[in-house]
Amino acid sequence: MKTLTLVAVLLAAAPVVAKPWQGIEPGQTRRDSVIKKFGDPSRAITADGKETIAYFGDKAIKGTQQVQFTVDVDSQQVERISVFPGPVVDMESVENTYGPACPSGRAPATPCYQKKVTDEFRTFLFYSRLGLAVFLNEDGKTVQSLTFNALATK
């Protein structure tokens, strides 16, 4: 839980809109669009004003073990997408898809990541311009999950 709180704080501080995943854009796409695109979820749970819609098992979205969409109950907008990839995804694939590590000094205009560690000592790559956190497995070389967050454009 501390990990998600830390990521939420870091992502909320960045003035950009999150990168879409499979056509679903945090902060823009509504719950009904998720259901229309992927069908009925494996499970839906509501707590503290948020609904988590999960697809796993026989309803897993192609290329994933599980995907969780966090939806604000009042606005019905997707706020966060957590993707747990099915195949092994390595650092090279992440960098080729989303961008390399940020150089020291001033950040470039293109997306890049900063390597961070949670208070639980989990390493993640933080792409502030994309609203994306890539959590690594213990080996530090393969992806455990990707989290796309809706961000304010203020």
BAKOLTOR-20185 format. One record per atom (N, C-alpha, C): z, x, y; residue in three letters. Coordinates in steps of 0.1 Angstrom, whole numbers, plus 5000, padded with zeros to 4 digits. Atoms other than C-alpha are relative to their C-alpha. Example, Ala and Ser with C-alpha at 12.3 -4.5 7.8 and 13.67 -1.06 7.14 Angstrom:
REM BAKOLTOR-20185
500050094988Ala507851234955Ala500050095012Ala500049914989Ser507151374989Ser500849925011Ser
This chain:
REM BAKOLTOR-20185
500050084988Met500050005000Met500050095013Met499949914988Lys500850295024Lys498650055002Lys501349954999Thr497350425017Thr499149905008Thr500850094993Leu495650105028Leu500549985015Leu499450014986Thr497950085059Thr499550115008Thr500549884993Leu496950435069Leu498649995003Leu501550024998Val493250365064Val499849905011Val500250114990Ala493550045084Ala500350055014Ala499649954987Val495250225113Val498950105005Val501149914996Leu492650505113Leu498749935004Leu501250074998Leu489750265111Leu500149925013Leu499950094988Ala491050035138Ala500050085013Ala500049924988Ala491250325162Ala498650045004Ala501349964997Ala487550395160Ala499249895006Ala500750104993Pro485250205184Pro498649984994Pro501350025006Val482350115160Val500049884991Val500150115010Val481149845136Val499850074987Val500149955013Ala481349905099Ala498649994994Ala501250005007Lys478449995078Lys500049894989Lys500050115010Pro477249705056Pro499950064986Pro500149975014Trp477349715018Trp499349894993Trp500850105007Gln474749524998Gln499749885009Gln500350104991Gly473949325029Gly501249925005Gly498850064995Ile477549225035Ile500650095011Ile499549924989Glu478849345069Glu501449965004Glu498750044995Pro482549355076Pro500049975015Pro499950054986Gly483349165108Gly498949915004Gly501250084996Gln480048985107Gln499749894989Gln500450095011Thr479448825073Thr501249904996Thr499050105003Arg481348505063Arg500149994985Arg499650015014Arg482948425030Arg498949934992Arg501050085007Asp480348165020Asp498750084997Asp501249925002Ser477548425023Ser500350104988Ser499649925012Val479448644997Val499849924988Val500050085012Ile479748364973Ile498549964997Ile501450035002Lys476048264978Lys499350124994Lys500749885005Lys474948624972Lys500450044986Lys499549955013Phe477148714942Phe500549904991Phe499550105009Gly478248384928Gly501549995000Gly498550025000Asp481748264919Asp500750134996Asp499349885003Pro484248554918Pro500750004987Pro499149995012Ser486248674888Ser501449955004Ser498750044996Arg489348604908Arg500149995016Arg499750014986Ala490448494943Ala501549985002Ala498550014997Ile493948544957Ile500249995015Ile499750014985Thr495348434991Thr501450045002Thr498649964996Ala498348605007Ala500050055014Ala499949954986Asp499448665043Asp498849985009Asp501150034991Gly496448495059Gly498750074996Gly501249935005Lys493948705038Lys499749954986Lys500450045013Glu491948605008Glu499250124994Glu500749895007Thr490848874983Thr499149944990Thr501050055010Ile487648784964Ile499650124992Ile500349885009Ala487149014934Ala499049974990Ala501050015011Tyr484249064911Tyr500250124991Tyr499849905010Phe484949254879Phe499749954986Phe500350055014Gly484449234841Gly498549964999Gly501350055002Asp481449024832Asp499349965014Asp500550044987Lys481048934869Lys499950125010Lys500149884992Ala481049294882Ala498650015006Ala501249984993Ile478349364907Ile499350134995Ile500749895006Lys475649594894Lys500350145007Lys499649874995Gly476649964897Gly501550025004Gly498649994997Thr480349884901Thr500849964988Thr499050055010Gln483449844880Gln500749875006Gln499350114993Gln484949614907Gln499650015014Gln500250014986Val484349494942Val501049905005Val499050094994Gln487049334964Gln499549975015Gln500350044986Phe486149144996Phe501249945006Phe498850054993Thr489049085020Thr499549915011Thr500550094990Val488448775041Val501249945008Val499050074992Asp490448635070Asp499949854998Asp500050145003Val491448285061Val499649915011Val500350094988Asp491148145096Asp498550015004Asp501449984995Ser487748295107Ser499050004988Ser500950005012Gln486348315071Gln499150125000Gln500849885000Gln484848655080Gln500650114991Gln499649885009Val484848955056Val500550105010Val499449904992Glu487149215071Glu499950144993Glu500049875008Arg487049485043Arg499349984987Arg500750005014Ile484949565012Ile500550134993Ile499549885008Ser486549794986Ser499150004987Ser501049985011Val483949924960Val500550104991Val499649915010Phe484950084928Phe498850034991Phe501349985007Pro481750244915Pro500150014985Pro500049995014Gly480750214879Gly499650144995Gly500349865005Pro478950544874Pro500850105008Pro499349904993Val480450874885Val499150035013Val500649964987Val479650944922Val500650135004Val499449874996Asp480051304933Asp499850025016Asp499949974985Met480551464968Met498550015005Met501449984996Glu476851564970Glu499349865003Glu500650144998Ser475751194966Ser500649935012Ser499450064989Val478251084992Val499550065013Val500549944988Glu477151345017Glu498549975003Glu501450034998Asn473451275011Asn499849855005Asn500150144996Thr474050895016Thr500649985014Thr499350034988Tyr476550895045Tyr500150115010Tyr499949884990Gly476551245061Gly500950104995Gly499249895003Pro478151585058Pro501350005007Pro498749984993Ala481551705069Ala499750035015Ala500249974986Cys481951715106Cys500350145003Cys499749864996Pro481652055122Pro501250015009Pro498849994991Ser484652195140Ser499549995015Ser500450024986Gly484652125177Gly499549865002Gly500550134997Arg482751835191Arg499249944989Arg500650075011Ala481551575166Ala498549975004Ala501450034997Pro477751525163Pro499749855002Pro500350144998Ala475951205172Ala499749934987Ala500250065013Thr475151145135Thr501349994993Thr498750015008Pro477751025110Pro500450124993Pro499549895007Cys479951285095Cys501549964996Cys498750045004Tyr483351285078Tyr501150115003Tyr498949914999Gln486751435083Gln500849984987Gln499250015012Lys488751515052Lys501549985004Lys498750044997Lys492151355053Lys500849984987Lys499150025011Val495251315030Val500949895004Val499050114998Thr497351005027Thr501450054998Thr498649965002Asp501151015027Asp500350014985Asp499850005015Glu500750974989Glu499250114994Glu500849885004Phe498651294988Phe498749974993Phe501450035005Arg495351114980Arg499150055011Arg501049954990Thr492351284996Thr499049905002Thr501250094997Phe489751075014Phe499250065011Phe501049964990Leu486751135035Leu499949885010Leu500050104990Phe486950945068Phe498750015009Phe501250014992Tyr483550845084Tyr500449905011Tyr499550094989Ser484950705117Ser498849925006Ser501150074994Arg481450605130Arg499549894991Arg500550105009Leu480750405099Leu501049904995Leu498950095005Gly484150235093Gly500150024985Gly500049975014Leu484150405059Leu501050104996Leu499149905006Ala486850575039Ala499650014985Ala500449975014Val485750745006Val501250074993Val498949955007Phe488750794983Phe499550084988Phe500449915011Leu488451084958Leu500949994989Leu499149995012Asn489751114923Asn500850135001Asn499149885000Glu492351384915Glu499250135000Glu500849885001Asp489551634908Asp499450045014Asp500549974987Gly488551614945Gly498550015002Gly501449995000Lys484951604936Lys499249874997Lys500650125004Thr484251254924Thr500749885007Thr499650114992Val484650914941Val500849904991Val499250105006Gln487450674931Gln499649865006Gln500450124993Ser486550404957Ser499550025014Ser500550004987Leu484850334989Leu500549875007Leu499550114993Thr486350115016Thr499349985013Thr500850034988Phe484149955043Phe500949905008Phe499150084992Asn486249805072Asn499349955013Asn500450054988Ala485449585101Ala500750065012Ala499449934989Leu486049755134Leu499749935013Leu500350054987Ala486349645170Ala499050085007Ala501149934992Thr483449735193Thr500450015015Thr499549994986Lys485649765224Lys499850145005Lys
